[in-house]
């Protein structure tokens, strides 16, 4: 089961804040929705399958 890495979560939140400061509100909201979906999936104990959720912009 996946776990939440606090440092990775903080970096992702920082990325969203940078996007907001840059003025791209639509992208920031989209990134928050992706992050929320991933966190909810982890909270439900679901394994994330490729294609289940949109790929996060910070995932390469």
LINMOTA-V747945 format. One record per pair of residues at least 6 apart in sequence whose C-alpha atoms are under 8 Angstrom apart, sorted by the first residue. I is the first residue (numbers start at 1). GAP is how many residues later the second one is. Records with the same first field share a line. If there is no record, write none. Layout:
I=GAP + GAP
This chain:
1=41 + 44 + 45 + 46
2=40 + 43 + 45
3=39
4=35 + 38
12=46
16=12 + 15 + 16
17=11
19=6 + 8 + 9
20=8
31=25 + 26
34=19 + 20 + 21 + 22
35=21
37=16
38=10 + 15
41=6 + 7
